[in-house]
């Protein structure tokens, strides 16, 4: 069994300028799986940098509200929303609310620095 709490995960600034905590990654934990899972935050009034991954991503929003853009398509997000980002999708998240946007992000296959390009 593997159990982790968010408090055990070190916070860092991602390349897209969201604040992240890596919860689960196959290269860092003694379990067999192909994806990675992170918790993220974006402060009120902020926008993540445009970026592209070669992996697919699933975002599940826990708190806050904003707009998520993939390529030329934009939609509102709020707690309970899920967004699928296909591999190669140019993406950015904008916080349009007054509190942090919080989300979980599952990346499959697992996130690797060499698979991400920050475009700005």
C-alpha positions in Angstrom: 0.0 0.0 0.0 1.2 3.5 -0.8 -0.4 6.5 1.0 0.7 10.1 0.6 -0.8 13.4 1.8 -0.6 16.7 0.0 1.4 18.1 2.9 4.2 15.5 2.2 4.6 16.7 -1.4 7.0 19.5 -2.0 5.6 22.6 -3.7 7.4 24.0 -6.8 6.7 26.4 -9.6 6.0 24.5 -12.9 7.3 25.6 -16.2 3.9 26.9 -17.1 3.9 29.0 -13.9 1.3 27.0 -12.0 2.2 26.0 -8.4 2.5 22.2 -8.3 2.9 19.3 -5.9 3.8 16.0 -7.5 1.6 13.4 -5.7 2.6 10.3 -7.6 5.2 9.5 -10.3 6.4 6.1 -11.5 10.1 7.0 -11.3 9.8 8.2 -7.7 7.5 5.6 -6.0 7.8 1.8 -5.7 4.6 1.0 -7.6 4.0 0.0 -11.2 1.9 2.4 -13.3 2.5 4.6 -16.4 0.9 7.9 -15.4 1.8 10.7 -13.0 -0.5 12.7 -10.8 0.0 16.3 -9.5 -2.0 18.8 -7.5 -1.9 22.4 -8.9 -2.9 25.9 -8.0 -3.1 29.1 -9.9 -3.7 32.4 -8.1 -6.5 34.8 -8.8 -6.0 37.0 -11.8 -3.1 34.8 -13.2 -2.8 32.8 -16.4 -0.5 29.8 -17.0 2.0 30.1 -19.7 1.1 28.5 -23.1 2.6 25.0 -23.2 2.4 21.7 -25.1 3.0 18.1 -23.9 3.5 15.0 -25.9 1.5 13.2 -23.3 -2.3 13.3 -22.8 -3.6 15.1 -19.7 -6.7 15.0 -17.6 -7.5 18.0 -15.3 -10.0 17.7 -12.5 -10.9 21.1 -10.9 -11.3 21.1 -7.1 -11.8 24.8 -6.4 -12.1 28.2 -8.1 -13.1 29.3 -11.5 -11.4 30.1 -14.7 -11.1 29.5 -18.5 -9.2 26.7 -20.0 -8.0 27.0 -23.6 -6.8 24.2 -25.9 -5.6 25.4 -29.3 -8.5 27.7 -30.4 -11.2 26.3 -28.1 -11.9 28.0 -24.7 -14.4 26.8 -22.0 -15.2 27.9 -18.4 -14.0 25.6 -15.6 -15.1 25.4 -12.0 -15.0 22.9 -9.1 -16.2 19.6 -10.5 -15.1 20.3 -14.1 -12.9 17.8 -16.0 -10.8 18.8 -19.1 -9.1 16.3 -21.4 -6.0 17.7 -23.2 -4.9 15.5 -26.2 -1.2 15.0 -26.8 0.2 18.1 -28.6 -2.7 20.4 -27.5 -1.5 24.0 -27.0 -3.0 24.9 -23.6 -3.3 27.6 -21.0 -5.4 28.1 -17.9 -6.7 31.5 -16.8 -8.0 32.2 -13.2 -11.0 34.5 -13.6 -12.1 34.3 -10.0 -11.1 35.8 -6.7 -9.6 32.7 -5.1 -7.0 30.1 -6.2 -8.0 27.6 -8.9 -7.0 24.2 -7.6 -6.8 21.1 -9.7 -5.5 17.5 -10.0 -3.7 16.7 -13.2 -3.1 13.2 -14.5 -0.5 12.9 -17.2 -0.3 9.7 -19.3 2.4 8.6 -20.0 3.9 10.1 -16.9 5.2 13.7 -17.1 8.9 14.2 -18.2 10.6 17.5 -18.7 11.7 16.6 -22.2 8.0 16.0 -23.2 6.9 19.5 -22.4 7.5 22.8 -24.3 6.7 26.1 -22.7 5.8 28.5 -25.6 6.3 31.9 -24.0 
